[in-house]
Amino acid sequence: MSEMYSKAEDCSLLAAKLKDKIGYKIVFYGYTNTPLPSGKYLSSYRINNGEQMFNGQCLPFYFKYSKNEFLRISVGCNHFGSSLGEKLAALSDFYEILSEEYGEPDVFYTTKEDDEGLLTLQWSFINKEEEIEKFKSGKYFDDAEVNKLIIFGEKRNGEENNLSDKTKRIISKRMGLPFELIYLVDENFIKHKSGEDLHLAFDNPKTLKLNN
């Protein structure tokens, strides 16, 4: 199986789509006609509290994309350190846009000894089973070791879940995350996703619809 490479032209088109959909919450660094576009993300909560793109509280993000092969998007920590919930809220914004066109991702992963603490979603458009097996066997990367790995659509060890697929899809859409990641949701996720402090979010039923 030949190695897959991100395509600059494909990335540029996807960057334009993300900017159009997510808007003022993201800014790209330099040209997006590159195999690894990068940028910074500022949550609704931080924007609503007067923070701006240049003040260091933004989260870095990166993606690789080849339209007929794969898509990988990662969100990391800012210079001050970032909570899991805030990074997950950022990843949620990207997921909501990307899943509309590409469906559910195949894997979520983190890697060991990663200074940026990246959270990553990946879609495989070809050789899906082989790609997943490489993740499971720890052979996907030559220069990194996977730490946490979640295969979407696959039950975790010891997990008992009697929810129907339809119910899972409803919950996933409401939260703006794949169903398997919802157990990671905390108050920081709700705050950064809704744009309000937790007590205000629960006081406002409209805000509780997180993906409004």
Accessible surface in RSA format (square Angstrom, percent):
REM  Atomic radii and reference values for relative SASA: ProtOr
REM  Chains: A
REM  Algorithm: Lee & Richards
REM  Probe-radius: 1.40
REM  Slices: 20
REM RES _ NUM      All-atoms   Total-Side   Main-Chain    Non-polar    All polar
REM                ABS   REL    ABS   REL    ABS   REL    ABS   REL    ABS   REL
RES MET A   1   138.61  71.8  48.85  32.3  89.77 213.7  61.28  52.1  77.34 102.5
RES SER A   2    94.15  79.6  74.15  99.0  20.01  46.1  53.74 114.4  40.41  56.6
RES GLU A   3   126.33  72.5 102.26  77.4  24.07  57.3  42.22  81.7  84.11  68.7
RES MET A   4    32.16  16.7  15.49  10.3  16.67  39.7  15.44  13.1  16.72  22.2
RES TYR A   5   138.62  64.7 135.60  77.2   3.02   7.9 106.86  80.3  31.75  39.1
RES SER A   6    15.39  13.0   2.27   3.0  13.12  30.2   2.27   4.8  13.12  18.4
RES LYS A   7    88.40  43.1  85.82  52.7   2.58   6.1  78.31  70.5  10.10  10.8
RES ALA A   8    30.59  28.1  25.16  38.8   5.43  12.4  25.16  35.4   5.43  14.4
RES GLU A   9   126.22  72.5 122.80  92.9   3.42   8.1  41.05  79.4  85.16  69.5
RES ASP A  10    16.27  11.4  15.30  15.2   0.97   2.3   1.09   2.6  15.18  15.1
RES CYS A  11     0.00   0.0   0.00   0.0   0.00   0.0   0.00   0.0   0.00   0.0
RES SER A  12    32.94  27.8  30.73  41.0   2.21   5.1   5.32  11.3  27.62  38.7
RES LEU A  13   118.50  66.0 112.89  80.8   5.61  14.1 113.57  79.8   4.93  13.3
RES LEU A  14     3.16   1.8   0.56   0.4   2.60   6.5   2.87   2.0   0.30   0.8
RES ALA A  15     1.81   1.7   1.27   2.0   0.53   1.2   1.58   2.2   0.23   0.6
RES ALA A  16    63.84  58.7  50.07  77.3  13.77  31.3  58.61  82.5   5.22  13.8
RES LYS A  17    73.36  35.8  66.12  40.6   7.23  17.2  54.41  49.0  18.95  20.2
RES LEU A  18     0.10   0.1   0.10   0.1   0.00   0.0   0.10   0.1   0.00   0.0
RES LYS A  19    81.79  39.9  79.39  48.7   2.40   5.7  68.17  61.4  13.62  14.5
RES ASP A  20   114.49  80.2  84.70  84.3  29.80  70.5  25.63  60.3  88.86  88.6
RES LYS A  21   116.07  56.6  84.00  51.5  32.07  76.4  35.71  32.1  80.36  85.6
RES ILE A  22    15.89   9.0   3.61   2.7  12.28  29.6   8.03   5.8   7.86  21.3
RES GLY A  23    21.92  27.0   0.00   N/A  21.92  27.0  21.92  60.1   0.00   0.0
RES TYR A  24   154.53  72.1 138.52  78.8  16.01  41.7 105.48  79.3  49.06  60.5
RES LYS A  25    32.54  15.9  32.54  20.0   0.00   0.0  12.75  11.5  19.79  21.1
RES ILE A  26     0.00   0.0   0.00   0.0   0.00   0.0   0.00   0.0   0.00   0.0
RES VAL A  27    56.72  37.3  55.53  50.3   1.19   2.9  56.72  49.3   0.00   0.0
RES PHE A  28    33.92  17.0  15.61   9.7  18.30  47.6  15.61   9.5  18.30  52.4
RES TYR A  29   117.76  55.0 105.89  60.2  11.87  30.9  83.50  62.8  34.25  42.2
RES GLY A  30    70.65  87.1   0.00   N/A  70.65  87.1  43.47 119.3  27.18  60.9
RES TYR A  31   200.21  93.5 187.02 106.4  13.19  34.3 142.46 107.1  57.74  71.2
RES THR A  32    30.97  22.0  27.67  28.1   3.30   7.9  11.81  15.9  19.16  29.0
RES ASN A  33    98.96  68.2  80.56  77.9  18.40  44.3  20.19  48.6  78.77  76.1
RES THR A  34    40.38  28.7  39.34  39.9   1.04   2.5  23.60  31.7  16.78  25.4
RES PRO A  35    68.86  50.2  68.86  62.8   0.00   0.0  68.86  56.8   0.00   0.0
RES LEU A  36    84.59  47.1  74.36  53.2  10.23  25.7  74.36  52.2  10.23  27.5
RES PRO A  37     1.59   1.2   0.09   0.1   1.50   5.4   1.59   1.3   0.00   0.0
RES SER A  38    25.89  21.9  24.35  32.5   1.54   3.5   5.26  11.2  20.63  28.9
RES GLY A  39     0.28   0.3   0.00   N/A   0.28   0.3   0.00   0.0   0.28   0.6
RES LYS A  40    40.55  19.8  40.55  24.9   0.00   0.0  10.97   9.9  29.58  31.5
RES TYR A  41     2.46   1.1   2.10   1.2   0.36   0.9   0.43   0.3   2.03   2.5
RES LEU A  42     2.84   1.6   2.15   1.5   0.69   1.7   2.84   2.0   0.00   0.0
RES SER A  43     0.60   0.5   0.00   0.0   0.60   1.4   0.00   0.0   0.60   0.8
RES SER A  44    21.47  18.1  20.60  27.5   0.87   2.0  10.84  23.1  10.63  14.9
RES TYR A  45    35.60  16.6  35.60  20.3   0.00   0.0  13.92  10.5  21.68  26.7
RES ARG A  46    37.95  15.9  37.95  19.3   0.00   0.0   0.05   0.1  37.90  23.0
RES ILE A  47    50.69  28.8  40.51  30.2  10.18  24.5  40.51  29.2  10.18  27.6
RES ASN A  48   101.90  70.3  63.88  61.7  38.02  91.5  22.91  55.1  79.00  76.4
RES ASN A  49    86.31  59.5  55.12  53.3  31.19  75.1  19.55  47.1  66.76  64.5
RES GLY A  50    58.60  72.3   0.00   N/A  58.60  72.3  37.40 102.6  21.20  47.5
RES GLU A  51    48.05  27.6  40.61  30.7   7.44  17.7  18.35  35.5  29.69  24.2
RES GLN A  52    96.47  53.9  92.48  67.6   3.99   9.5  28.64  61.0  67.83  51.4
RES MET A  53    37.38  19.4  32.26  21.3   5.13  12.2  32.26  27.4   5.13   6.8
RES PHE A  54   163.46  81.8 135.11  83.7  28.35  73.8 139.57  84.6  23.90  68.4
RES ASN A  55    55.79  38.5  32.88  31.8  22.91  55.2  30.27  72.9  25.52  24.7
RES GLY A  56    24.49  30.2   0.00   N/A  24.49  30.2  22.07  60.6   2.42   5.4
RES GLN A  57    43.78  24.5  43.52  31.8   0.27   0.6   3.05   6.5  40.73  30.9
RES CYS A  58    12.41   9.4   6.28   7.0   6.13  14.4   6.27  15.9   6.15   6.6
RES LEU A  59     0.59   0.3   0.52   0.4   0.08   0.2   0.56   0.4   0.03   0.1
RES PRO A  60    21.75  15.8  20.66  18.8   1.08   3.9  21.20  17.5   0.54   3.4
RES PHE A  61     0.02   0.0   0.00   0.0   0.02   0.1   0.00   0.0   0.02   0.1
RES TYR A  62    54.98  25.7  54.52  31.0   0.46   1.2  37.64  28.3  17.35  21.4
RES PHE A  63     2.20   1.1   0.00   0.0   2.19   5.7   2.20   1.3   0.00   0.0
RES LYS A  64    75.02  36.6  74.58  45.8   0.44   1.0  24.26  21.8  50.76  54.1
RES TYR A  65    16.51   7.7  16.51   9.4   0.00   0.0   6.24   4.7  10.27  12.7
RES SER A  66     3.96   3.3   3.96   5.3   0.00   0.0   0.00   0.0   3.96   5.5
RES LYS A  67   124.05  60.5 109.57  67.2  14.49  34.5  52.95  47.7  71.11  75.7
RES ASN A  68   103.05  71.1  95.06  91.9   7.99  19.2  29.93  72.0  73.12  70.7
RES GLU A  69    31.99  18.4  31.99  24.2   0.00   0.0   8.10  15.7  23.89  19.5
RES PHE A  70     6.59   3.3   6.59   4.1   0.00   0.0   6.59   4.0   0.00   0.0
RES LEU A  71     0.00   0.0   0.00   0.0   0.00   0.0   0.00   0.0   0.00   0.0
RES ARG A  72    38.47  16.2  38.18  19.5   0.29   0.7  11.56  15.8  26.91  16.3
RES ILE A  73     0.90   0.5   0.75   0.6   0.15   0.4   0.90   0.7   0.00   0.0
RES SER A  74    10.99   9.3  10.99  14.7   0.00   0.0   1.52   3.2   9.47  13.3
RES VAL A  75     0.03   0.0   0.03   0.0   0.00   0.0   0.03   0.0   0.00   0.0
RES GLY A  76     0.00   0.0   0.00   N/A   0.00   0.0   0.00   0.0   0.00   0.0
RES CYS A  77    30.61  23.2  22.28  24.9   8.32  19.6   6.69  16.9  23.92  25.8
RES ASN A  78    12.80   8.8   0.82   0.8  11.98  28.9   5.09  12.3   7.71   7.4
RES HIS A  79   174.84  95.6 137.74  95.7  37.10  94.9  92.22  95.0  82.62  96.1
RES PHE A  80   138.35  69.2 101.48  62.9  36.86  95.9 109.07  66.1  29.28  83.8
RES GLY A  81    47.53  58.6   0.00   N/A  47.53  58.6  31.27  85.8  16.25  36.4
RES SER A  82    22.72  19.2   0.00   0.0  22.72  52.3   4.88  10.4  17.84  25.0
RES SER A  83    40.75  34.4  24.93  33.3  15.82  36.4  34.07  72.5   6.68   9.4
RES LEU A  84    71.14  39.6  62.74  44.9   8.40  21.1  63.16  44.4   7.98  21.5
RES GLY A  85     0.00   0.0   0.00   N/A   0.00   0.0   0.00   0.0   0.00   0.0
RES GLU A  86     4.38   2.5   4.38   3.3   0.00   0.0   0.00   0.0   4.38   3.6
RES LYS A  87    16.63   8.1  16.63  10.2   0.00   0.0   1.69   1.5  14.94  15.9
RES LEU A  88     0.00   0.0   0.00   0.0   0.00   0.0   0.00   0.0   0.00   0.0
RES ALA A  89     0.07   0.1   0.06   0.1   0.01   0.0   0.06   0.1   0.01   0.0
RES ALA A  90     0.00   0.0   0.00   0.0   0.00   0.0   0.00   0.0   0.00   0.0
RES LEU A  91     0.00   0.0   0.00   0.0   0.00   0.0   0.00   0.0   0.00   0.0
RES SER A  92     0.00   0.0   0.00   0.0   0.00   0.0   0.00   0.0   0.00   0.0
RES ASP A  93    12.45   8.7  10.15  10.1   2.30   5.4   4.71  11.1   7.74   7.7
RES PHE A  94     0.00   0.0   0.00   0.0   0.00   0.0   0.00   0.0   0.00   0.0
RES TYR A  95     9.93   4.6   9.93   5.7   0.00   0.0   5.44   4.1   4.50   5.5
RES GLU A  96    40.06  23.0  35.71  27.0   4.35  10.4  22.88  44.3  17.17  14.0
RES ILE A  97    28.88  16.4  25.14  18.7   3.74   9.0  25.14  18.1   3.74  10.1
RES LEU A  98     1.36   0.8   0.97   0.7   0.39   1.0   1.36   1.0   0.00   0.0
RES SER A  99    23.09  19.5  13.73  18.3   9.36  21.6   3.00   6.4  20.09  28.1
RES GLU A 100   135.82  78.0  94.45  71.5  41.38  98.5  46.37  89.7  89.46  73.0
RES GLU A 101    99.22  57.0  66.43  50.3  32.80  78.1  34.64  67.0  64.59  52.7
RES TYR A 102    43.42  20.3  18.88  10.7  24.54  63.9  23.15  17.4  20.28  25.0
RES GLY A 103    34.16  42.1   0.00   N/A  34.16  42.1  31.07  85.3   3.09   6.9
RES GLU A 104    98.37  56.5  79.89  60.4  18.49  44.0  56.88 110.0  41.49  33.9
RES PRO A 105     3.30   2.4   0.00   0.0   3.30  12.0   0.00   0.0   3.30  20.5
RES ASP A 106    10.39   7.3   8.64   8.6   1.75   4.1   3.00   7.1   7.40   7.4
RES VAL A 107     2.44   1.6   2.44   2.2   0.00   0.0   2.44   2.1   0.00   0.0
RES PHE A 108     1.04   0.5   1.04   0.6   0.00   0.0   1.04   0.6   0.00   0.0
RES TYR A 109    11.05   5.2  11.05   6.3   0.00   0.0   5.78   4.3   5.27   6.5
RES THR A 110    22.91  16.3  21.85  22.2   1.06   2.5  20.81  27.9   2.10   3.2
RES THR A 111    30.99  22.0  22.20  22.5   8.79  20.9   9.73  13.1  21.26  32.1
RES LYS A 112    99.26  48.4  85.55  52.5  13.72  32.7  47.62  42.9  51.64  55.0
RES GLU A 113   179.02 102.8 133.37 100.9  45.65 108.7  61.64 119.2 117.39  95.8
RES ASP A 114    42.46  29.7  18.38  18.3  24.08  56.9  11.89  28.0  30.57  30.5
RES ASP A 115   150.74 105.6 112.62 112.1  38.12  90.1  40.24  94.7 110.50 110.2
RES GLU A 116    60.86  34.9  58.99  44.6   1.87   4.4  29.84  57.7  31.02  25.3
RES GLY A 117    25.99  32.1   0.00   N/A  25.99  32.1  24.37  66.9   1.62   3.6
RES LEU A 118    39.09  21.8  38.01  27.2   1.08   2.7  38.01  26.7   1.08   2.9
RES LEU A 119     6.98   3.9   6.98   5.0   0.00   0.0   6.98   4.9   0.00   0.0
RES THR A 120     3.96   2.8   3.96   4.0   0.00   0.0   0.00   0.0   3.96   6.0
RES LEU A 121     0.00   0.0   0.00   0.0   0.00   0.0   0.00   0.0   0.00   0.0
RES GLN A 122     0.49   0.3   0.49   0.4   0.00   0.0   0.35   0.8   0.14   0.1
RES TRP A 123     3.44   1.4   3.44   1.7   0.00   0.0   3.44   1.8   0.00   0.0
RES SER A 124    10.95   9.3   1.65   2.2   9.30  21.4   0.00   0.0  10.95  15.3
RES PHE A 125    67.56  33.8  34.17  21.2  33.39  86.9  40.15  24.3  27.41  78.4
RES ILE A 126    72.34  41.2  65.92  49.1   6.43  15.5  72.34  52.1   0.00   0.0
RES ASN A 127    54.63  37.7  40.24  38.9  14.38  34.6   5.04  12.1  49.59  47.9
RES LYS A 128    95.63  46.7  94.02  57.7   1.62   3.9  41.93  37.7  53.70  57.2
RES GLU A 129   129.93  74.6 122.58  92.7   7.34  17.5  67.90 131.3  62.03  50.6
RES GLU A 130    88.68  50.9  83.64  63.3   5.03  12.0  44.50  86.1  44.18  36.1
RES GLU A 131     2.63   1.5   2.63   2.0   0.00   0.0   0.78   1.5   1.84   1.5
RES ILE A 132    25.70  14.6  25.67  19.1   0.03   0.1  25.70  18.5   0.00   0.0
RES GLU A 133    99.54  57.2  99.26  75.1   0.29   0.7  47.31  91.5  52.24  42.7
RES LYS A 134    66.59  32.5  66.01  40.5   0.58   1.4  36.78  33.1  29.81  31.8
RES PHE A 135     4.47   2.2   1.67   1.0   2.80   7.3   1.79   1.1   2.68   7.7
RES LYS A 136   101.06  49.3  67.78  41.6  33.28  79.2  35.39  31.9  65.67  69.9
RES SER A 137    54.35  45.9  21.47  28.7  32.88  75.7  30.61  65.2  23.74  33.3
RES GLY A 138    54.07  66.7   0.00   N/A  54.07  66.7  26.71  73.3  27.36  61.3
RES LYS A 139   150.98  73.7 133.40  81.8  17.59  41.9  81.75  73.6  69.23  73.7
RES TYR A 140    32.81  15.3  14.79   8.4  18.02  46.9   9.55   7.2  23.26  28.7
RES PHE A 141    44.66  22.3  29.19  18.1  15.47  40.3  31.69  19.2  12.96  37.1
RES ASP A 142   156.64 109.7 114.11 113.6  42.53 100.6  40.03  94.2 116.62 116.3
RES ASP A 143   134.51  94.2  96.30  95.9  38.21  90.3  48.87 115.0  85.64  85.4
RES ALA A 144    44.30  40.7  21.87  33.8  22.43  51.0  32.51  45.8  11.79  31.2
RES GLU A 145   103.96  59.7  97.55  73.8   6.42  15.3  40.00  77.4  63.96  52.2
RES VAL A 146    26.61  17.5  11.65  10.5  14.96  36.0  11.65  10.1  14.96  40.6
RES ASN A 147    92.67  63.9  67.15  64.9  25.52  61.5   0.06   0.1  92.61  89.5
RES LYS A 148    82.85  40.4  76.52  46.9   6.34  15.1  48.63  43.8  34.22  36.5
RES LEU A 149    52.29  29.1  23.89  17.1  28.40  71.4  23.89  16.8  28.40  76.4
RES ILE A 150     6.96   4.0   3.99   3.0   2.97   7.2   6.96   5.0   0.00   0.0
RES ILE A 151    17.54  10.0  12.42   9.3   5.12  12.3  12.42   8.9   5.12  13.9
RES PHE A 152    25.39  12.7   6.69   4.1  18.70  48.7   6.98   4.2  18.42  52.7
RES GLY A 153    76.08  93.8   0.00   N/A  76.08  93.8  39.21 107.6  36.86  82.6
RES GLU A 154    75.47  43.3  66.15  50.0   9.32  22.2  34.39  66.5  41.09  33.5
RES LYS A 155   125.54  61.2  97.90  60.1  27.63  65.8  61.69  55.5  63.85  68.0
RES ARG A 156    89.34  37.5  79.67  40.6   9.67  23.0  41.20  56.3  48.15  29.2
RES ASN A 157   160.13 110.4 127.44 123.2  32.70  78.7  38.26  92.1 121.88 117.8
RES GLY A 158    80.86  99.7   0.00   N/A  80.86  99.7  43.64 119.8  37.22  83.4
RES GLU A 159    46.05  26.4  34.56  26.1  11.50  27.4  20.83  40.3  25.22  20.6
RES GLU A 160   154.41  88.7 124.70  94.3  29.71  70.7  56.04 108.4  98.37  80.3
RES ASN A 161    36.28  25.0  17.97  17.4  18.31  44.1   6.81  16.4  29.47  28.5
RES ASN A 162   153.13 105.6 116.10 112.2  37.03  89.2  39.19  94.3 113.94 110.1
RES LEU A 163    77.95  43.4  65.75  47.0  12.20  30.7  67.74  47.6  10.21  27.5
RES SER A 164    61.41  51.9  47.83  63.8  13.58  31.3  52.17 111.1   9.24  13.0
RES ASP A 165    97.85  68.5  91.89  91.5   5.96  14.1  22.11  52.0  75.75  75.5
RES LYS A 166   137.49  67.1 135.76  83.3   1.73   4.1  78.28  70.5  59.21  63.1
RES THR A 167    48.89  34.8  48.85  49.5   0.03   0.1  23.89  32.1  24.99  37.8
RES LYS A 168    54.16  26.4  53.92  33.1   0.24   0.6  16.71  15.0  37.45  39.9
RES ARG A 169   151.70  63.7 144.43  73.6   7.27  17.3  73.86 100.9  77.84  47.2
RES ILE A 170   104.37  59.4  99.61  74.2   4.76  11.5 103.20  74.3   1.17   3.2
RES ILE A 171    54.13  30.8  52.18  38.9   1.95   4.7  54.13  39.0   0.00   0.0
RES SER A 172    11.35   9.6  11.35  15.1   0.00   0.0   8.32  17.7   3.03   4.2
RES LYS A 173   155.23  75.7 145.69  89.4   9.54  22.7 105.03  94.5  50.20  53.5
RES ARG A 174   113.11  47.5 109.60  55.9   3.51   8.3  32.22  44.0  80.89  49.0
RES MET A 175    34.39  17.8  34.39  22.8   0.00   0.0  13.52  11.5  20.87  27.6
RES GLY A 176     1.06   1.3   0.00   N/A   1.06   1.3   1.06   2.9   0.00   0.0
RES LEU A 177     0.00   0.0   0.00   0.0   0.00   0.0   0.00   0.0   0.00   0.0
RES PRO A 178     0.29   0.2   0.29   0.3   0.00   0.0   0.29   0.2   0.00   0.0
RES PHE A 179    40.48  20.3  34.48  21.4   6.00  15.6  34.48  20.9   6.00  17.2
RES GLU A 180    32.79  18.8  29.50  22.3   3.29   7.8  11.70  22.6  21.08  17.2
RES LEU A 181     0.00   0.0   0.00   0.0   0.00   0.0   0.00   0.0   0.00   0.0
RES ILE A 182    36.26  20.6  32.11  23.9   4.15  10.0  32.11  23.1   4.15  11.3
RES TYR A 183   104.21  48.7  67.07  38.2  37.14  96.6  74.69  56.1  29.52  36.4
RES LEU A 184    24.00  13.4  16.34  11.7   7.67  19.3  19.66  13.8   4.34  11.7
RES VAL A 185    33.76  22.2  12.09  10.9  21.68  52.2  12.09  10.5  21.68  58.8
RES ASP A 186    56.09  39.3  46.78  46.6   9.31  22.0  36.90  86.8  19.19  19.1
RES GLU A 187   108.37  62.2 101.42  76.7   6.94  16.5  22.11  42.8  86.25  70.4
RES ASN A 188    42.00  29.0  41.79  40.4   0.21   0.5   0.21   0.5  41.79  40.4
RES PHE A 189     0.00   0.0   0.00   0.0   0.00   0.0   0.00   0.0   0.00   0.0
RES ILE A 190    27.07  15.4  27.07  20.2   0.00   0.0  27.07  19.5   0.00   0.0
RES LYS A 191    48.70  23.8  48.70  29.9   0.00   0.0   9.30   8.4  39.40  42.0
RES HIS A 192     6.33   3.5   5.51   3.8   0.82   2.1   0.83   0.9   5.50   6.4
RES LYS A 193    18.94   9.2   6.65   4.1  12.29  29.3   6.30   5.7  12.64  13.5
RES SER A 194    23.87  20.2   0.00   0.0  23.87  55.0   3.26   7.0  20.61  28.9
RES GLY A 195     3.09   3.8   0.00   N/A   3.09   3.8   0.04   0.1   3.05   6.8
RES GLU A 196    52.30  30.0  49.05  37.1   3.26   7.8  18.35  35.5  33.95  27.7
RES ASP A 197    50.86  35.6  49.79  49.6   1.08   2.5   7.73  18.2  43.13  43.0
RES LEU A 198    55.74  31.0  52.54  37.6   3.21   8.1  52.54  36.9   3.21   8.6
RES HIS A 199   117.19  64.1 107.42  74.7   9.77  25.0  84.71  87.3  32.48  37.8
RES LEU A 200    83.94  46.7  82.67  59.1   1.27   3.2  82.73  58.1   1.21   3.3
RES ALA A 201     0.00   0.0   0.00   0.0   0.00   0.0   0.00   0.0   0.00   0.0
RES PHE A 202   113.78  56.9  93.64  58.0  20.14  52.4  93.64  56.8  20.14  57.6
RES ASP A 203   109.91  77.0  80.23  79.9  29.68  70.2  28.40  66.8  81.50  81.3
RES ASN A 204    53.92  37.2  51.76  50.0   2.16   5.2  15.06  36.2  38.87  37.6
RES PRO A 205   104.13  75.9  94.98  86.6   9.15  33.3  95.83  79.1   8.30  51.6
RES LYS A 206   168.99  82.4 160.33  98.4   8.66  20.6 110.77  99.7  58.22  62.0
RES THR A 207     9.60   6.8   7.74   7.8   1.86   4.4   3.63   4.9   5.97   9.0
RES LEU A 208    53.96  30.1  47.76  34.2   6.21  15.6  47.76  33.5   6.21  16.7
RES LYS A 209   113.79  55.5 113.79  69.8   0.00   0.0  56.42  50.8  57.38  61.1
RES LEU A 210     9.16   5.1   5.07   3.6   4.09  10.3   5.34   3.7   3.83  10.3
RES ASN A 211    38.50  26.5  16.31  15.8  22.19  53.4   5.31  12.8  33.19  32.1
RES ASN A 212   133.75  92.2  71.30  68.9  62.44 150.4  55.27 133.0  78.48  75.9
END  Absolute sums over single chains surface
CHAIN  1 A    11537.9       9088.5       2449.4       6002.5       5535.4
END  Absolute sums over all chains
TOTAL         11537.9       9088.5       2449.4       6002.5       5535.4
